[in-house]
Structure formats: structure tokens, C-alpha cells
Amino acid sequence: MDDKAKTGKADDTRINVSESYEVQYWSEKFNVPQETLKDAVRVAGSQVEEVRKYLAENN
């Protein structure tokens, strides 16, 4: 479960698209729009490495 008091760096292994700060962090990290990130998580799952692979292959 996410600690709501921690609003800095997101979890290093998973992306929780229900948390706006995580969507913002990871979309900036991957340099993609937030909707693109959310779509990638829907397709590839929440594991950061799987999302990274998906974005590399599809963007």
C-alpha cells in the first residue's frame, strides 16, 4: 500500500496509475504524455520494466 505521506519519488518497481503523483513522475521519467503512460500500464501491466519495454517498442 502506498504511504500517502510520501509524495516524492515513486516506487521503483511498479506504477500505480491511481496516484496522480506517480503518473506525473513516470510520465516525466519516460518523457511521454500521462495518457500514453496510462495506456501502456493497461496493456503491459504495472511493472516498470514491462512499461519501459512497451513504450520503447510502441513509441
C-alpha positions in Angstrom: 0.0 0.0 0.0 1.2 3.5 -0.8 2.2 5.8 2.0 0.2 9.0 1.3 2.8 11.0 3.3 5.4 10.1 0.7 4.8 12.3 -2.3 8.3 12.4 -3.7 9.9 9.7 -5.8 7.6 6.9 -6.8 8.1 3.2 -6.2 11.0 1.9 -8.3 9.3 -1.3 -9.5 5.6 -0.5 -10.0 3.5 2.3 -11.5 0.2 3.0 -9.7 -1.9 5.0 -12.2 -4.4 5.6 -9.4 -2.0 8.0 -7.8 -1.6 11.3 -9.7 1.9 12.0 -8.3 3.1 8.6 -9.7 1.5 9.2 -13.1 3.3 12.6 -13.2 6.6 11.2 -12.0 6.7 8.3 -14.5 5.3 10.2 -17.5 8.1 12.7 -17.0 10.7 9.9 -16.4 9.6 8.2 -19.7 9.1 11.6 -21.5 5.5 10.6 -22.6 2.1 12.2 -22.0 0.2 10.9 -19.0 -2.4 9.3 -21.1 0.3 7.4 -23.0 1.7 6.1 -19.7 -1.8 5.0 -18.5 -2.4 3.2 -21.8 1.0 1.5 -21.5 0.2 0.3 -18.0 -3.2 -1.0 -19.1 -1.5 -3.1 -21.8 1.8 -4.0 -20.3 0.9 -4.1 -16.6 2.3 -2.0 -13.7 5.9 -3.4 -13.6 8.2 -0.5 -14.6 10.4 -2.7 -16.8 7.4 -4.0 -18.7 6.1 -0.5 -19.3 9.6 0.7 -20.3 9.8 -2.2 -22.9 6.3 -1.5 -24.2 7.0 2.2 -24.6 10.3 1.5 -26.4 8.5 -0.8 -28.8 5.4 1.3 -29.4 6.5 5.0 -29.4 
